[in-house]
Amino acid sequence: MSLEAFSDEALLALVARGEEAALQQIFRRYAGAFLGLARRLGLDSASQEDVVQEVFTKIWKNAREFDPRRASARAWLLAIAHHTTVDHLRRLEARPQALEPTEEEPEAFDLPGPGLDEEHHLDRIRLRRALAHLEPEEREVIEVLFYQGYAHQEAALKLNIPLGTLKTRARRALARLKEELREA
């Protein structure tokens, strides 16, 4: 029987027993979502790939810890991806940055203004401030959709609200975020 027909929970049980093919199936299902999550949280392409590799290493090592009574397999997998991405971002922010370019660096790095890392950091600060201006239920919808990577239908189930309500809150929240970011 093909592993494509297996549920995520069944695949995790197989991964816990050391079945590499089950991990490959989980990879096919979730690698895109994990990359998207890393991109939305502000990582560059190379870092996104590093994080996804780290996520699947953690899944392989920790599959025995999955408990279907506590969370769905999807939620467990996305939580690992989210925590790994956030940890990676924290490590990047903790690295000391060189204050002056070395002689080996091209002259383009002498241009005034913030570099890409600083721009991404400033963007994350602006976004956090804008999120703080949202109503709690709007912020919760944005978090579930964009930070945890749930599809609209799944997010509505997770938040125990009708799909139409979720979409309305998301639309309203995105409009408010756009306005807040424009003012910033």
DRENBADO-536160 format. One record per residue (C-alpha): residue number from 0; x, y, z. Coordinates in Angstrom, 3 decimals, decimal comma. Layout:
BEGIN
NUM;X;Y;Z .
...
REM end
This chain:
BEGIN
0;0,000;0,000;0,000 .
1;1,194;3,491;-0,868 .
2;2,147;5,778;1,993 .
3;0,192;8,583;0,301 .
4;-3,015;7,131;1,743 .
5;-1,676;7,153;5,323 .
6;-2,763;9,858;7,733 .
7;-0,148;12,196;9,169 .
8;-0,565;10,466;12,540 .
9;0,105;7,055;10,988 .
10;3,149;8,398;9,169 .
11;4,553;9,818;12,417 .
12;4,063;6,414;14,066 .
13;6,087;4,854;11,246 .
14;8,780;7,544;11,545 .
15;8,976;6,768;15,273 .
16;9,805;3,170;14,272 .
17;12,567;4,362;11,929 .
18;10,725;4,189;8,592 .
19;12,535;6,624;6,291 .
20;9,879;6,331;3,574 .
21;7,308;7,730;6,009 .
22;9,550;10,737;6,690 .
23;9,885;11,246;2,933 .
24;6,084;11,276;2,629 .
25;5,825;13,859;5,411 .
26;8,477;15,879;3,582 .
27;6,412;15,809;0,380 .
28;3,355;16,997;2,296 .
29;4,908;19,692;4,474 .
30;8,201;20,987;3,053 .
31;6,405;23,737;1,115 .
32;4,447;24,857;4,172 .
33;7,620;24,916;6,275 .
34;9,457;26,966;3,634 .
35;6,526;29,382;3,447 .
36;6,495;29,779;7,215 .
37;10,244;30,511;7,275 .
38;9,811;33,033;4,451 .
39;6,886;34,780;6,208 .
40;8,946;35,058;9,378 .
41;11,694;36,841;7,444 .
42;14,400;34,313;6,607 .
43;16,374;34,495;3,358 .
44;16,316;31,564;0,901 .
45;19,446;29,856;2,186 .
46;18,293;30,126;5,802 .
47;14,843;28,849;4,852 .
48;16,376;25,666;3,443 .
49;18,596;25,260;6,507 .
50;15,589;25,584;8,795 .
51;13,540;23,047;6,824 .
52;16,410;20,564;7,027 .
53;16,660;21,181;10,770 .
54;12,885;20,727;11,160 .
55;12,952;17,327;9,465 .
56;15,930;16,271;11,564 .
57;13,917;17,147;14,679 .
58;10,885;15,265;13,366 .
59;13,061;12,193;12,746 .
60;14,621;12,351;16,211 .
61;11,469;13,258;18,163 .
62;8,647;11,386;16,411 .
63;8,282;9,116;19,453 .
64;7,248;12,158;21,499 .
65;4,189;12,829;19,327 .
66;0,982;12,213;21,281 .
67;-2,201;12,299;19,168 .
68;-4,238;12,902;22,330 .
69;-2,551;16,281;22,846 .
70;-2,517;17,654;19,284 .
71;-3,088;16,717;15,673 .
72;-0,051;15,620;13,700 .
73;-0,328;18,744;11,559 .
74;-0,326;21,008;14,610 .
75;2,640;19,134;16,098 .
76;4,612;19,365;12,834 .
77;3,831;23,060;12,350 .
78;4,767;23,795;15,965 .
79;8,177;22,193;15,410 .
80;8,620;24,241;12,223 .
81;7,552;27,458;13,932 .
82;9,762;26,972;16,996 .
83;12,750;25,973;14,858 .
84;12,315;29,043;12,636 .
85;11,989;31,391;15,606 .
86;15,067;29,827;17,227 .
87;16,984;30,322;13,978 .
88;15,908;33,985;13,843 .
89;17,034;34,492;17,441 .
90;20,422;32,955;16,674 .
91;20,808;35,275;13,678 .
92;19,885;38,332;15,752 .
93;22,304;37,306;18,507 .
94;25,270;37,152;16,143 .
95;27,550;40,159;16,466 .
96;27,576;42,205;13,287 .
97;30,817;43,609;11,887 .
98;30,802;47,386;12,275 .
99;33,211;48,153;9,463 .
100;33,614;46,386;6,119 .
101;36,784;44,436;5,585 .
102;39,081;45,065;2,646 .
103;37,785;41,927;0,912 .
104;34,208;43,264;0,769 .
105;33,136;45,146;-2,336 .
106;32,834;48,922;-2,163 .
107;29,047;48,645;-2,502 .
108;28,918;47,756;1,168 .
109;30,192;51,245;2,018 .
110;26,942;52,808;0,828 .
111;25,026;54,678;3,529 .
112;21,834;53,244;4,992 .
113;20,875;50,014;6,650 .
114;21,862;46,668;5,176 .
115;19,439;43,869;4,366 .
116;19,677;42,286;7,823 .
117;18,874;45,594;9,479 .
118;15,985;46,187;7,048 .
119;14,510;42,759;7,843 .
120;14,919;43,419;11,558 .
121;13,237;46,823;11,243 .
122;10,432;45,268;9,192 .
123;9,828;42,686;11,928 .
124;9,733;45,446;14,567 .
125;7,268;47,472;12,481 .
126;5,100;44,415;11,960 .
127;5,098;43,556;15,695 .
128;4,040;47,119;16,508 .
129;1,301;47,033;13,882 .
130;0,057;43,677;15,186 .
131;-0,213;45,186;18,663 .
132;-2,829;47,640;17,315 .
133;-5,158;44,851;16,186 .
134;-8,089;43,590;18,191 .
135;-7,192;40,344;20,021 .
136;-9,438;38,191;17,794 .
137;-7,925;39,750;14,649 .
138;-4,385;39,175;15,919 .
139;-5,290;35,553;16,737 .
140;-6,561;34,971;13,180 .
141;-3,397;36,471;11,654 .
142;-1,219;34,354;13,943 .
143;-3,001;31,110;13,066 .
144;-3,119;31,808;9,325 .
145;0,261;33,364;8,708 .
146;2,548;32,330;11,546 .
147;1,241;28,824;12,177 .
148;0,486;28,164;8,509 .
149;-3,078;26,869;8,770 .
150;-5,406;26,964;5,768 .
151;-8,598;29,005;6,233 .
152;-10,836;25,981;6,851 .
153;-8,386;24,464;9,372 .
154;-7,931;27,816;11,119 .
155;-11,689;28,214;11,494 .
156;-11,876;24,767;13,087 .
157;-8,915;25,476;15,355 .
158;-10,401;28,785;16,517 .
159;-13,896;27,322;16,696 .
160;-15,443;30,088;14,560 .
161;-17,373;29,986;11,257 .
162;-15,268;30,159;8,097 .
163;-16,976;33,407;7,022 .
164;-16,152;35,031;10,352 .
165;-12,522;33,971;10,034 .
166;-12,274;35,416;6,522 .
167;-13,908;38,678;7,608 .
168;-11,538;39,045;10,562 .
169;-8,546;38,232;8,361 .
170;-9,579;40,770;5,718 .
171;-10,226;43,447;8,363 .
172;-6,933;42,661;10,152 .
173;-4,908;42,821;6,944 .
174;-6,486;46,154;6,040 .
175;-5,668;47,529;9,502 .
176;-2,111;46,172;9,297 .
177;-1,664;47,820;5,915 .
178;-2,863;51,140;7,335 .
179;-0,654;50,850;10,438 .
180;2,396;49,971;8,343 .
181;1,708;52,841;5,942 .
182;1,686;55,257;8,897 .
183;4,897;53,751;10,290 .
REM end
